[in-house]
């Protein structure tokens, strides 16, 4: 993920993670955030990486691009590595 994090350009305005702190379906997202969030913020200190927690919510990632366009991907029951690939795919999109 470190290489993708360094490539965040002006086309991407925000990444927003939605997850549950308890559910098994959000486990991979929690692990990804625990292991990668600090590195993402160090490499992109002004970029908004938002984490939204709610009980029993289905995990999902949203990317907001230039001109207000958004994309999202479900993260239900994904492993930490699968979540990393989903994040990379949203970062690499130019929308």
N, C-alpha and C positions, 0 to 999 in steps of 0.2 A: 504493500500500500504506500510505502514511502515515496516511490517514484511517481505514482499518480498524484499524491498530495502535492508534490512540488510543481505539478503541471496545471494546477487550478488557475484558470485564466479569467479574464474579465467577463467572459460569456456566462459564467456560473456565478450566481449571486448568493445562494444559500443552500445548505443541506440540512434537512430536518428529519430526525429519527423519531418515530413513534413506537413505544414499547411498553410492556407490562413488567413491573419489577419482580413478579412472582411466577408468572406462567412459564411452562416448559416451552411453549411456542416462541417465546422471546429470548430463550437462553443464548442462542448464537449472537443475537444483537447485543445483549448485555456483555458477553465476553469480548466482542469486537470493540465496543466502546471502552471497556476497561483496559484493553491492551493497546488501542490505537488513538484514542482521543487526544492524549497529551502530545503525541508526536504530530498529529494533524495540526493542533493549535500552535506548536512550536514552529512548524514549517509555514503556517499560514495564520499569523497572529491576528490579523484584522478580518479574516473570513468568518462569517457566521455559521458555525456548526451547532445546531440546536437539538436538544434532546428533550422530548416531551414524554412524560410518563403518565399512564392512566391504568387503572385496574381493568383487567380482562380485555384490553384492546389488542387487535391483531397487529403485529409488528409490520412496519412499513417505512420506507425511506422516500422522501420527497426532495426533488431538486428544483430550484427556481432559477431560471435563466434570464438573460436579457429580454427586455420587452414584456416581462411578466409571464412568460411561458413556463409551465411546470410539467414535470414528469414524475412518476412514482413507480416503485417496485414493491411488491409484497415480500416480506422477509420471514414469513411463518415457517417455523421448524428448520430454519437454515443453520448451518454450522458457522463458526466465526469466519472461516475461509470463504464460504459462499457469500456471506455478508460483504466481505472485503471485495469480492469480484463484482457484486452488485453496485457497491459504492464506486468502484473504478469505472464501471460501465456508464454510470450517470455523469461522472466527472469528464469522461472522454467525449460525451455527446456535445455537439455544438449547437444544437437546436436552432 
